[in-house]
Amino acid sequence: MELSIVDTSQVTEGGTAVDALRATGELAVLADRLGYARYWLAEHHGAGRLNASSSPEVMIARVASLTTGIRVGSGTVLLNHHSAFRIAETFRLLHSMFPGRIDLGIGRANGMPAVDLALQRERSELARYEDYGSQIVEVLTWFDGSWPDRHPFADVPVMPGVQGNPEPWVLGSTPSSAAAAGELGLPYCFAAFINPRAVRTALDAYRRAFTPSPFRTGLQAPRAMVGINVSCAETEEAAARLRASVELFYQRLSRGEFGDGMPLPGAAVSELGGVPEPTEYVPGEWPRQFSAAPARLREMLEAMAEEVGADGFVLQDLIASPSDRQRSYELIADTFELEPRAADA
């Protein structure tokens, strides 16, 4: 089973964005050494008190320069805030610097209305609604260089002389994004930490819609991963204690309280009135976040993968302490027997 990581560079309560970015670099180096397959960086805007990763392409360059073997990419870059040409240029540039190691995870999302408006150059109501599918096609066409001869873009180069391209993925949390990925013959990752009960529906929609891709960067057979939020520790209680930060974080968000970062476990347990109960895997009833000791976590993830036919998982964590985060991924790598990479791989 392929295991990867997506990192939001979350800010810890009492910490700073600089601390969060430093922790991201340290965790990426560890993930590379432990044998994780991919390390994806998120795109969040106007969330500086919570997440420091607003520009995944900048973070990708940093993380790829710190690591040697792990694939590095966006999880996700938001098409509704960028032109397809700009994304193609940027990620082909990254591929030229780190050939064979760059993933382009593409998706779409809306945040606070004022932030979404600030991100747009054209701010009319009509300009905010773009054709997501056609944007993905345009990115892939830039990569392939397959514009018709008389097309205005036919003579526009994108990093000429560079061999190959980043690996494109569609990321989403709805069956419609899954169907779009399938129709284009692209690999797909479903964000179960956003919409956990729709995992099976989305992956079924992906496989039903799948058509072998006409693009060089596409697939001839379906390939799907699932993104889940995981906290792992030596004991069930310790893992649930780490998850307390996440539970409180989402409770605060539901009340419109953003706070100043991810609450520390002690404060979270106190505010919640105790350590949360261990999470259980129930087919079709996945929670938004899982916590478990290593052996039980492996049992759950293997059962979940079999339930929905996933080829692997992209692990997100919102663990407040950087040292606890690192230990969580060490335990997961050990229980799944990931193959470590040599420092000079």
Disulfide bonds with the S-S distance in Angstrom:
none
